[in-house]
Amino acid sequence: MEKLLLELKELKKSLLLQKEVLTIEEVSLYTGYTVDYLYKLIHLKEIPCHKPPKGRRLFFKKEELIEWLTSEKQLNLQESKQKVSKYIDKYDL
């Protein structure tokens, strides 16, 4: 029974990948963030979301979520060294 529930959960996640517009609950499953944390990000205007006119529910475009999730690339060691080198050259330190 537990294995079946796990497989159903995985199937639900797979179906999320097919949708273009997600609810906050689906965004929580998609990103792994809690709904409470997502509401905090919404309040701080840090995550893109949409609310239809006269609507109460929030919706998220998956394309915008992917862009938001990947917006701040972590530099590897070589990229970091190049950035520091450019900075030093720019200011002749």
N, C-alpha and C positions, 0 to 999 in steps of 0.2 A: 504494500500500500504506500509506504514512504517513497519507494522508488518511483511509483507512478506519479505521485505528487511532484517529485523533483523533475520528472520528465515533462509534466504539464507546465511547470514554471519555466523550464527551458524553451518549450514551445511558445509560451506567451512572449518571452523575450525575443524569439525569432520573428514573431508577428509584428513586434514593435519596429523592427528594422524595415518593414515594408511601408509603414505609415510616414506621411510627410508632416503632419501636424499632430502634436502630442499634448495630452493633459498634464497637469503637474504631477499626478501620480505616476504616469508613464515616464515622465522626465526623471523622476526619482529612481525608477527601475533602470532606465537607460544609463544614467550617470552614476548611480550608486550613492548620490547625495540624499539625505533625508528631506522629506517635504518641509519640515520646519526650517532647515538650512536654506532650501530653495526660496521660501518666503522671505527670509532675511536678505538673500541676494536680490530679490525683486524689490524689496523696500529700499535697498541701497542703490538700486538701478544699475546693478552690475551684470545682470543676465537679461538677454533680450526676450521679451514676451509680448503677447498681444491680448487685448480684451476687446471683443466686438462691441459696437455701440449698443447701449442699453443692456449689455451682457454682464454677468457676474463672474463667469469662469474665465480663467486665464488659459491661453493656448500658446504653444511654442512651436516654431518651425524647426524641424530637425536640421535643416541646412544651416540656420543661424546658430543652433546649439553646437554643431560640429565646429563652426568657425570660432565661436566663443571658447569652447573647450581647448582648442588648439592655438589660441591667439598668442600665448606667451611661451615661446619656445625656450627650453633650457639649453644653454650653450654647452657644447662639449669642451674639453680642455683646450684643444687646438683653437677653436673659435674664440674662446675667452682670451687666450694669449694674443690672437690677432687683434681683437678689440682693444686690449690694453696697449698693444704696440701702436695702433692707429692713434689712440688718445695721446700717448707720449709724443709721437711725431707731431701731432697737431699743436700741442702746447709746448713743444720743445723742452721737455722736462729732463 
